[in-house]
Amino acid sequence: MRLAIALDTTPDEFLVGAVKHEEDEEKWREVAELLRGMDEKQLDMAKSFLLWLSEQK
């Protein structure tokens, strides 16, 4: 967060900047917006889901 403030940007810009394909950039922004509005419990649940999802083949 401090890095984003120091660079006068938002944390989701780091996520979007890490996108491998430009056509995926909008998807990353949409996900970042969804996460931004979540409380701590919802973020924990989202993290658990994403960890589970990443283990699926």
Backbone as a chain_set.jsonl record, in Angstrom:
{"seq": "MRLAIALDTTPDEFLVGAVKHEEDEEKWREVAELLRGMDEKQLDMAKSFLLWLSEQK", "coords": {"N": [[0.828, -1.188, 0.0], [1.917, 1.241, 0.823], [3.842, 1.566, -1.12], [2.276, 1.923, -3.39], [1.093, 4.364, -2.75], [3.371, 5.978, -2.632], [4.125, 5.913, -5.291], [2.04, 7.171, -6.401], [-0.278, 5.774, -7.293], [-2.642, 3.045, -7.61], [-3.157, 0.027, -5.654], [-4.221, -2.038, -7.281], [-3.179, -1.466, -9.752], [-0.684, -2.593, -9.733], [-1.316, -5.3, -9.846], [-2.636, -5.402, -12.323], [-0.57, -4.536, -13.913], [1.026, -6.757, -13.895], [-0.07, -8.5, -15.624], [0.027, -10.903, -18.166], [-1.013, -10.902, -20.727], [-2.347, -8.428, -22.739], [-5.06, -8.412, -23.39], [-6.245, -9.492, -21.17], [-6.226, -7.556, -19.272], [-8.499, -5.96, -18.58], [-10.109, -7.833, -17.284], [-8.576, -8.316, -14.992], [-8.755, -5.817, -13.768], [-11.508, -5.725, -13.208], [-11.743, -7.813, -11.356], [-10.102, -6.812, -9.308], [-11.613, -4.585, -8.555], [-13.878, -5.852, -7.499], [-12.747, -7.149, -5.277], [-11.878, -4.983, -3.787], [-14.133, -3.903, -2.514], [-14.722, -5.681, -0.499], [-15.084, -6.994, 2.832], [-13.01, -8.024, 5.675], [-13.642, -10.727, 6.29], [-14.877, -11.599, 3.935], [-12.73, -11.294, 2.154], [-10.981, -13.225, 3.169], [-12.466, -15.518, 2.569], [-12.525, -15.307, -0.226], [-9.82, -15.582, -0.788], [-9.394, -18.221, 0.104], [-11.021, -19.579, -1.716], [-9.706, -18.932, -4.144], [-7.218, -20.152, -3.714], [-8.033, -22.833, -3.589], [-9.1, -23.038, -6.189], [-6.802, -22.646, -7.737], [-5.509, -25.019, -7.359], [-6.928, -26.824, -8.802], [-7.238, -28.921, -11.657]], "CA": [[0.0, 0.0, 0.0], [2.792, 2.41, 0.877], [4.478, 1.693, -2.428], [1.277, 2.507, -4.293], [0.962, 5.785, -2.393], [4.612, 6.645, -3.031], [4.143, 5.996, -6.748], [0.813, 7.859, -6.791], [-1.079, 4.835, -8.073], [-3.476, 2.197, -6.76], [-2.618, -1.332, -5.57], [-4.631, -2.889, -8.392], [-2.311, -1.199, -10.899], [0.392, -3.577, -9.67], [-1.882, -6.545, -10.359], [-2.883, -5.243, -13.756], [0.738, -4.436, -14.544], [1.636, -8.084, -13.949], [-0.825, -9.296, -16.585], [0.866, -11.375, -19.272], [-1.647, -10.603, -22.003], [-3.088, -7.172, -22.646], [-6.509, -8.633, -23.456], [-6.702, -9.875, -19.837], [-6.112, -6.408, -18.371], [-9.815, -5.549, -18.076], [-10.548, -8.856, -16.321], [-7.863, -8.067, -13.737], [-9.341, -4.615, -13.158], [-12.817, -6.091, -12.675], [-11.517, -8.607, -10.139], [-9.584, -5.901, -8.296], [-12.743, -3.781, -8.077], [-14.703, -6.709, -6.65], [-12.024, -7.368, -4.028], [-11.763, -3.72, -3.05], [-15.324, -3.656, -1.71], [-14.954, -6.767, 0.455], [-14.57, -6.862, 4.195], [-11.957, -8.992, 5.984], [-14.169, -12.085, 6.195], [-15.073, -11.9, 2.52], [-11.411, -11.458, 1.548], [-10.481, -14.539, 3.583], [-13.192, -16.512, 1.788], [-12.06, -15.193, -1.609], [-8.481, -16.167, -0.826], [-9.557, -19.667, 0.207], [-11.541, -20.048, -2.999], [-8.662, -18.818, -5.16], [-6.236, -21.201, -3.446], [-8.654, -24.078, -4.038], [-9.198, -22.983, -7.64], [-5.464, -22.787, -8.336], [-5.101, -26.417, -7.228], [-7.735, -27.629, -9.698], [-6.617, -29.163, -12.973]], "C": [[0.872, 1.251, 0.0], [3.476, 2.656, -0.466], [3.52, 2.334, -3.43], [1.117, 3.998, -4.019], [2.195, 6.554, -2.867], [4.68, 6.845, -4.543], [2.901, 6.68, -7.317], [-0.022, 7.001, -7.736], [-1.947, 4.033, -7.106], [-2.886, 0.795, -6.726], [-3.015, -2.224, -6.743], [-3.814, -2.626, -9.655], [-1.121, -2.161, -10.91], [-0.088, -4.923, -10.207], [-2.063, -6.475, -11.867], [-1.562, -5.177, -14.5], [1.429, -5.771, -14.698], [0.947, -9.002, -14.958], [0.074, -9.647, -17.773], [0.314, -10.986, -20.628], [-2.515, -9.357, -21.846], [-4.6, -7.375, -22.681], [-7.091, -9.054, -22.108], [-6.743, -8.7, -18.865], [-7.453, -6.001, -17.776], [-10.353, -6.547, -17.057], [-9.891, -8.639, -14.971], [-8.435, -6.846, -13.024], [-10.696, -4.934, -12.525], [-12.681, -6.878, -11.375], [-11.024, -7.709, -9.012], [-10.706, -5.045, -7.709], [-13.652, -4.596, -7.16], [-14.041, -6.906, -5.289], [-11.984, -6.117, -3.164], [-12.956, -3.483, -2.116], [-15.59, -4.69, -0.636], [-14.399, -6.448, 1.835], [-13.573, -7.996, 4.463], [-12.429, -10.44, 5.844], [-14.349, -12.501, 4.734], [-13.736, -12.103, 1.804], [-10.794, -12.799, 1.924], [-11.15, -15.646, 2.776], [-12.731, -16.507, 0.331], [-10.677, -15.823, -1.753], [-8.561, -17.681, -0.78], [-10.055, -20.253, -1.105], [-10.465, -20.022, -4.076], [-7.568, -19.857, -4.956], [-6.771, -22.554, -3.915], [-8.676, -24.134, -5.564], [-7.843, -23.204, -8.313], [-4.95, -24.217, -8.267], [-5.869, -27.338, -8.166], [-7.044, -27.772, -11.049], [-7.616, -28.965, -14.079]], "O": [[0.602, 2.204, -0.73], [3.664, 3.797, -0.888], [3.919, 3.188, -4.222], [1.017, 4.798, -4.949], [2.08, 7.643, -3.43], [5.233, 7.838, -5.016], [2.721, 6.766, -8.532], [-0.417, 7.434, -8.819], [-1.974, 4.323, -5.91], [-2.187, 0.4, -7.659], [-2.232, -3.077, -7.16], [-3.762, -3.479, -10.541], [-0.61, -2.504, -11.976], [0.637, -5.605, -10.932], [-1.681, -7.394, -12.592], [-1.447, -5.708, -15.605], [2.321, -5.917, -15.534], [1.345, -10.155, -15.122], [0.784, -8.795, -18.307], [1.072, -10.763, -21.572], [-3.318, -9.262, -20.918], [-5.343, -6.604, -22.075], [-8.305, -8.982, -21.916], [-7.244, -8.838, -17.749], [-7.534, -5.723, -16.58], [-10.983, -6.154, -16.075], [-10.538, -8.756, -13.93], [-8.58, -6.853, -11.801], [-10.995, -4.463, -11.428], [-13.412, -6.639, -10.414], [-11.483, -7.835, -7.877], [-10.742, -4.81, -6.501], [-14.141, -4.081, -6.155], [-14.712, -6.837, -4.259], [-12.051, -6.201, -1.938], [-12.789, -2.916, -1.036], [-16.59, -4.591, 0.075], [-13.401, -5.744, 1.987], [-13.32, -8.825, 3.59], [-11.693, -11.285, 5.335], [-14.011, -13.622, 4.353], [-13.617, -12.978, 0.946], [-10.154, -13.442, 1.092], [-10.493, -16.595, 2.349], [-12.564, -17.564, -0.277], [-10.404, -16.518, -2.733], [-7.872, -18.36, -1.542], [-9.573, -21.293, -1.554], [-10.324, -20.98, -4.837], [-7.041, -20.392, -5.932], [-6.056, -23.324, -4.556], [-8.317, -25.148, -6.161], [-7.758, -23.876, -9.341], [-4.056, -24.593, -9.025], [-5.51, -28.506, -8.317], [-6.358, -26.863, -11.515], [-7.278, -29.124, -15.252]]}, "num_chains": 1, "name": "protein.A"}
